[in-house]
Amino acid sequence: MDIDIEFEQEVARFYLSMGITTGPGDIQYRLILLVLARNGEDNVTRFSEIREYTDKIADRGSIGGKMKSVFQLEGLAMKVGHGDYIITHKGLLATDFIRSTSGFYKKVKDIEHIIERIPS
């Protein structure tokens, strides 16, 4: 599964515009979860794999901090070695939620396009 950074940024901006600044509105959160989930629950994800995506939108220090303060503290990921993480069941649930927010965004945009085509 490839992760479309531009699409994820677009979705995050959509949620930010509604005042949702964490979770769906946080591009770093979205990308980290999607990278962890891509490798699966029992497979190790290297920090460098996460950075392949996040370096395009954030500095390295903020991602490392987010891994500690959000993902490990909240039990979404577990550190299993130096720079090695695995996603937890709770993290997979969070990923399902993030994916559903993308689906909702697509539906809203589809409806907006239909409404734009309706003559006044």
C-alpha positions as CSV (number, residue, x, y, z in Angstrom):
1,M,0.0,0.0,0.0
2,D,1.5,3.3,-1.1
3,I,0.8,6.4,1.0
4,D,-0.1,9.5,-0.9
5,I,1.4,12.4,1.1
6,E,-0.4,15.1,-0.9
7,F,-3.8,13.5,-0.4
8,E,-3.2,13.0,3.3
9,Q,-2.2,16.7,3.6
10,E,-5.4,17.7,1.8
11,V,-7.5,15.5,4.2
12,A,-5.6,16.9,7.3
13,R,-6.2,20.5,6.0
14,F,-9.9,19.7,5.6
15,Y,-10.2,18.6,9.3
16,L,-8.0,21.5,10.4
17,S,-10.5,23.9,8.7
18,M,-13.2,22.5,11.1
19,G,-11.0,23.1,14.1
20,I,-9.9,19.4,14.5
21,T,-6.2,19.9,15.2
22,T,-5.3,16.4,16.5
23,G,-5.9,13.0,15.0
24,P,-7.5,13.5,11.6
25,G,-6.2,17.1,11.4
26,D,-2.6,16.2,12.2
27,I,-0.6,15.2,9.1
28,Q,2.2,13.8,11.2
29,Y,-0.2,11.6,13.1
30,R,-1.8,10.4,9.9
31,L,1.4,9.5,8.2
32,I,3.0,7.8,11.2
33,L,-0.1,5.6,11.7
34,L,-0.3,4.7,8.0
35,V,3.3,3.7,7.8
36,L,3.1,1.6,11.0
37,A,-0.1,-0.1,9.8
38,R,1.4,-0.8,6.3
39,N,3.9,-3.1,7.9
40,G,1.2,-4.9,10.0
41,E,0.8,-5.7,13.7
42,D,3.6,-8.2,14.1
43,N,6.2,-6.6,11.9
44,V,8.8,-4.1,12.8
45,T,8.8,-0.6,11.3
46,R,12.1,1.2,11.3
47,F,12.1,4.9,12.2
48,S,13.8,5.5,8.9
49,E,10.7,4.1,7.1
50,I,8.5,6.6,8.9
51,R,10.9,9.4,8.1
52,E,10.7,8.6,4.4
53,Y,7.2,10.1,4.5
54,T,7.4,12.6,7.4
55,D,10.7,14.3,6.4
56,K,8.7,15.9,3.5
57,I,6.4,17.7,5.9
58,A,8.2,18.0,9.3
59,D,11.6,18.1,10.9
60,R,13.1,14.9,12.4
61,G,12.9,16.1,16.0
62,S,9.2,16.7,16.0
63,I,8.6,13.2,14.7
64,G,10.8,11.6,17.3
65,G,9.0,13.6,20.0
66,K,5.6,12.6,18.6
67,M,6.6,8.9,18.6
68,K,7.4,9.2,22.3
69,S,4.7,11.6,23.5
70,V,1.8,10.3,21.5
71,F,2.4,6.9,20.0
72,Q,4.2,5.1,22.8
73,L,2.5,7.0,25.7
74,E,-1.0,6.3,24.3
75,G,-0.1,2.7,23.5
76,L,-0.5,3.0,19.7
77,A,3.0,1.7,19.1
78,M,5.6,-0.1,21.0
79,K,9.4,0.4,20.8
80,V,11.1,-2.9,20.4
81,G,14.6,-1.8,19.6
82,H,16.7,1.2,18.7
83,G,14.6,2.9,16.0
84,D,12.3,-0.1,15.8
85,Y,8.5,0.0,16.4
86,I,5.5,-2.2,16.1
87,I,2.0,-1.1,15.9
88,T,-0.3,-2.3,18.6
89,H,-3.9,-3.4,18.3
90,K,-5.0,0.0,19.6
91,G,-2.8,1.6,16.9
92,L,-4.6,-0.5,14.2
93,L,-7.9,0.7,15.5
94,A,-6.7,4.3,15.3
95,T,-5.5,3.6,11.7
96,D,-9.0,2.3,10.8
97,F,-10.4,5.5,12.2
98,I,-7.9,7.6,10.1
99,R,-8.8,5.7,7.0
100,S,-12.5,6.3,7.7
101,T,-11.8,10.0,7.9
102,S,-10.3,9.8,4.5
103,G,-13.4,8.1,3.2
104,F,-15.6,10.7,4.7
105,Y,-13.5,13.5,3.1
106,K,-13.8,11.8,-0.3
107,K,-17.6,11.6,0.1
108,V,-17.9,15.3,1.1
109,K,-15.8,16.3,-1.9
110,D,-17.9,14.2,-4.3
111,I,-21.1,15.8,-3.0
112,E,-19.5,19.3,-3.3
113,H,-18.7,18.5,-7.0
114,I,-22.3,17.3,-7.6
115,I,-23.7,20.4,-6.0
116,E,-21.4,22.7,-8.1
117,R,-22.8,21.2,-11.3
118,I,-26.5,21.8,-10.3
119,P,-27.8,24.8,-12.2
120,S,-29.0,27.7,-10.0
